[in-house]
Amino acid sequence: MTLTSRDIFLFFIVFALIGATGFFQSWNVALGIFNMGLISAIMALGVNMQWGYAGLFNIGVMGFVALGGLGAVIVSMPPVNDAWAAGGLRVIFALLIGIATLVAATQLWKRMEKGAIRAFALIVVLVAGFFIFRAVFDPAVEAIEAVNPANLGYLGGLGLPVILSWPVGAVLAAGAAWLVGKTALGLRSDYLAIATLGISEIIIAVLKNEDWLSRGVKNVIGIPRPVPYEIDLQKSETFVERTTSWGFDPVIASSITVKLAYAGLFLTVLILLLWLSQAALSSPWGRMMRAIRDNEVAAEAMGKNVTARHLQIFILGSAVCGLAGAMMTTLDGQLTPSSYQPLRFTFLVWVMVIVGGSGNNFGAVLGGFLIWYLWVMVEPFGLILIQTITAGMSDGYWLKDHLLDSAAHMRLLTMGLILLLVLRFSPRGLIPER
């Protein structure tokens, strides 16, 4: 699939808007929008794989993004030795007991004949396993969370380079997607949506409440960077001399340099994913997935295993979302479980896919950049617009105060308006599937 001149023009407009932000406002702001636009485009690619390729309605994107963020913590943060000594091995042993209980219950259900005896035996195994698990798990967690709870209170990570956490975040999200898919992909589309939303809320609840794993609402801060710190650049005589000779402020230049380094990493990942996505979509596998999306009955009649293919694409799309989540946590430098809200990490990504053009990878990328730019810039633009409209009104006038207070809602109003306009005049998106 090649880009037409119209498609290139649309990309040019979006990047021109970001560039204009740099020229007229701040290059730090423009590069911040660009970096999050890259991550948003990757999230949109993951959702586009599920919806655009296979018609799977996943509204649990938030949970898979959060698992990617957890991967960044597990891989890159240094281990807390005191916490491991207090209860780390006991937690691992408890988790093994839980897994063994589930495996035993599964094997018992498969091997015993149907009847009341099987149901009773299953209940006994699950209840016994649960109490044994809690007897080992709870004291270990209490001991871990008592280790310097103000600053630590968790096990930490492996202390490895943070770049390695990106594929690990993708693997964590893929594993969760496999569990979800094995149980929910046989459901009708609306029930699948409810199931994915519920499971994503469970994932967020675990991250918020299991302090031993991710510090809960206390947040994990200081996640290592794959790029230099601004303060280190400012202390470098070579960097200061070079930026000063070019007429730049070393403080501003250091911030821009860091953002450019992030942009290079994120852009490399996006280009690689886009190339792989395009190759997959143009392959016989991609044509088969679209055939299943358009008519499951006909595809199944031709010998295609629809459920297996749905599971496959569901795992792939979720892994891409997990990868984006790990990248975003790396960019933020912290894991904040309370910030994972459906409005931003599910609804907004879906708007990106729908506005850009579902079923078209370039459309998803365009939607990622465009919607994120508007999400960031619409609120200040809306405030300027309302201030201009109300300039002739006297201070303290109720209508002026009401309109100024409502400026914060311009972001949501604009998202809804854009979605309605696109669905009305370009229902297949700005770059539709061909």
N, C-alpha and C positions, 0 to 999 in steps of 0.2 A: 504494500500500500504506500503510495507516494503522496506527498503534500502538494496540493494545488496552490496557485498564486493567491487565492482567497485565504487559504489556511495560513500561508506564510504571512499574509497581511495581518491576520488576527493575532498571531504571535508577535509581530512587530508592534502592534498597538499596545499589547500588554507590557512588553518589555520597555516600550517608550514611556508608559505611565510610571513604571518603576524608576527608569532613568530620570524622568522629570522630578520625581521625589528627591533624588539625589542632588540634582542641580538647584532646585528651589527650596529644599528643606534641609536635608542632611544625608550624606552618603552612608553614615552609620545606620540611619533608619531604612534607607533604600536597600542596603545589603542585608539588614535583618529581615526585611520582607522577602528578599530574593532567597535567602537561605531557608526560611520557613515555607516559601513557595516550592522549593525543591522537595522538601520533606512531604508537603501536602500533595504534590504531584505523585510521589511514590505511594502514599496512602490511596490516592485515587486510582492508581494503576492496580493495586491489590483488589479494591472493590470492583473495578471494571472487569477484572478477570472472573469474579464470581457472578456478577450481574450481567455484564456485557457479553461474556463468552457462554455462560451456562444458565442464566436466568435465576440464579440463587439469591433470594432476598435476605441478606444478612444485615441486621441492624444491631449487631453486637460488636461493631468495629472497635469501640472503646476498650473492650476487654482485651482484645488481641494487641492493641497498641500499648496498653498498660503492661502486658506480659513482656513485650519487647523492652520497655523501660526497666522492668525487674531484671531482665538479662544483663543490662548494663551494670546494675548494682552487683549482681552475683559474680560477674566476671572481673570487673575492674577495681572495686573497692578493696582495700587491704583487709585481711582477716582480723577479727578481734580475738586475740589469743585467750584472754581471760574468759570471754563468753564461751569459747569452745571448751575450755577446761571446766567451766561450770556446768555445761549441759549439752554441748554440741553433739557428742557421740550418742547421748541418750535420745536426742531428737531424731537423729538418723535411724536409730534402732526402732523408735516408735513408728516412724514412717514406713519402715520395712514391715513392721507388724501389720500396719494398715493395708499395705499392698498384699501381703500374704493372706490376710482375711478376705479381701476381695477376690483373689485368685482361688482360694479354697471354696468360697461361695459359688463362684462361676463353675468350677469343676463339679461341685456337688450338684448343681442344677442340671448340668449336662448329663451326668452319669446315672443319677437316680431316676427311677420311673416316676411318672406323674402320679400325684396323689397327695393326701394330707401329710404323709410321713415326710415327703420331700420338702413341703412347705415348712413343716415344723423344724426339720433339720437345718434348713436355710436360716430360719429366724434365730435358732440357737447359735449357729456359727457367727452370724452378723452381730448379735448382741454380745456374745462372749468376746469377740474380737474388738468390738467398740470399747468395752470396759477395760480390757487389757491395754489397748492403745492409749486411752486417756490416763490410765494409771501410770504409764511410763512418760507420756508426752507432757502432761500438765506440770509436774514438778520440774522437768527439764526447762520448759519455757519460762517458768517463774524465776529459775536461777539465772537464765540468760538475760532476761529483761531487768534483773536487779543489778547488773554490772554497769555502773556509771550510766543510769538511765537518761540523764539530761543530755549527754553527748553521744552515747553509744547504745547499749541495751539491745544489741542484735549481733548476729554471727559475723556480719561483714561479707566479704567476697573472697575471690582467689588472688587478687592483686596482680592480674594479668593486664596486658595492654588493652585499652578500651576499644580499639578497633575490632578485637576478637569478640567483643560482646555483641556486635551487630549481627553476625550469623547465629550466635547463640540465642539472641532475642527472637530471630526468625524461627529457630528450632522450637523454642518454648511455645510460641504462638501456633506453630504447625502441630505440635503435640496436643495442645488444647483443642485445636480444630479437628484433629482425628477423633478425640473423645466425643466432641459435640456431634460430629458428622455421623459416627457410628450409631448414635441414638436418635438424632433428629432429622437426618436427611431423607428419611422415608416419609416425613410429614408433608402435608400440603404447604404451599408457599407461605400462607399467613401464619400457620402454626410454627413453621421454621423460623419466621421472623420473631415471634414471641419467645421461642426457645433460645435463640441466640441472644436476644436482649436480656433475658433472665440470667443466662450463664455469664454474660459480661458483667452484670451487676454483682453476681456472686464473686467473680474475680476481683472486682474493685473492693468489695466488702472484705475479702481476705487480706488484700494489701493494706487496707485501712486499719484492720484490727490485729493482725499478726505482727506485733512489734519485733519479735525475734527474727523475722524474715526481712522486713523492709522498713523498720522503725515506725510503721503505721502513719498516723497523722503528724508525727514529729518530723517526718521527711528525712531523706538521706541527702546530705549536701556534700560538696567537694568531690564530686565524681571526676576522676582524672580526664584530661583533655588529650586528643590526638594532635593538637596544635599548640604553639607556644602561648604562654600567659602574657597579657599586656604588660604587666609589671616587669617581667623578665626582658621584654623588648626595650622598655624604657630604661632599663639598667645597662643595656648593651651600648657601649660607646660607638661601635660601628653603625648600629641602627640609628642612633641619635644624630651622629655626624651626617649620615647619608640623607636622612629625612630633613634635617635642618638646611643642608646645602640645596635641597630641592624646594625649599620654601614652605615645608609642611611643619605643623606642630607635632612634636614626637608623641604626645599623648593621643591626639586624634589619629595620627598615622598608625600607632600600635593597634588601636581598636579596629581600624579598617583592615589592617594586615591580617589580623586574626580572623575577621569575618571572611576575607578573601580566601584564606586557607581552608576554612570550613566549606566555602562555596565550591572550591576545587574538589574536595573529597565528595561532597554530596552530588555534585554534577557528574562525577565519574560513576557513582553508583546508579544515578538516574539513567544515564546514557546506556550503561550495561543492561539494566533491567528493561529499558525500552527496546533495545536491540533484541534481547531474548524474547520479549513479549511479541514483538512483530514477527520474529522467526516462527514462534509457536503458533501464532494466529494464522500465518500463511501456510503452515504445514498441513498434512492430512489430519493430524490430531486436532488442529484448530477448526478445520472444516467439519470434523465429526462433532466437536463440542457445539458448534453453531447449529448443526443438524439436530442434535439432542435438544437444544434450547428451543428451536422452532417447532419441533414435533417429536415429543418423547415416544409416542406410540409407534410412529413410523421407524424411528431409529432403533427401538427395541425389536421391532419386527425384522430388521436387518441384522440382528444378532449382536447389537451393542449392549453392553452392561451399563445401563443408565445410572444406577445407584453407585457403582464403582467409579464411574467417570465424574459424577457429582462430588463424591468424596475427594477425588484427586484434585479437582479445581478448587474446592473449598479449602483444602489444606494449602495449596499454592498461594491463593489470594490472601489467606490469613497469615502465612509466613511473610509475605511482602509487607503487610500491615505491621507485623511484629518487628521487621527490620526497620521500618520507618519510626516505630516507637523507640527503638534503641538509639537511633540516630538523633531523635528529638531530645531524649534524655541526656545524651552526650552534649548536645548543643546547649541545653539549659544548665548543665552541670549539677543537676539535682533531680531526685525522684519525689514528686509531690502527688501522692495518691488522691488527695481531695480535689485535685485540678482536673481529673478525668471525668468530664461531664459529657453526657450524650449530645448536648447542643453543639459542642465543638468537635468532638471526635467521632460522631456518627452522622448527625444531621448535616453538618457542614461538608463532610466528605461526600455524602450522597448528593448534595447540591453541586459539588464540583463535577461529579460524574455525569449528572443529568444535564447541567448547563454545557459542559464540554462536549458531550456526545457519547452515550454509553455504547459499548461495542467497538469503539475506536480508541486506540491507545494514545494517539496524539491529542484527541479530544479530551481525554482524561487529564493529560499533562497540562493542556491549555486551561481547563477548568480549575486545576489545582492552583496555578499561578494567579488567574483572574480573581477567583473567589477569595483567596487569601489576601490579595491586595485590597479588595473592597472591604473585607472584614476588618482590616487594620485601619484603612484610611477614611472609611465612610463616616465614622463618628466625629473626627475633627472637622471634616468637610461639612457635615450636617450642622455642627455648632456654628461654623462660620456663616453658613447659609441662614440659619435662624437669627443669628446676631445681625445680619444684614437686613433681614425682613423686619425685625423689631427695632431697628435703629431709630425710627421716628417715634416710637412709643416712649412715654415717660417712665422713668425708673420707679419700680414698685407697682406698676400697673399689672393687674392679675393675669391678663392674657400674655404679657411679655414674660412674666415669671414662669407661667405654665409652659410656654413654648421652650424657654431656655432649659427648664427641668426635663423636658421631653427629648432633648437632643441626644441623650444617651441611648434612646430607643431607636435612633435612626439606623443603627447597624442591623437590627432585626427587621425593621421595615424594608430596608433596601434589599436584604436577602430574599424576603418574600416577594418583593416587586420584581426583582430580576428573574426569579424562578417562574413567576407567572408570565412575564413577557417572553421568556425563552420558550416556554411550553405553548404559548399562543402563536408566536411567529416562526419558531424553529423547533418544533416538538421533538425532533431527533437530535437536538443539540447544535452547538455552533459548528462542530466538525462531525457530521453524522457518519455512521457506519455505512460503508459502501458494499 
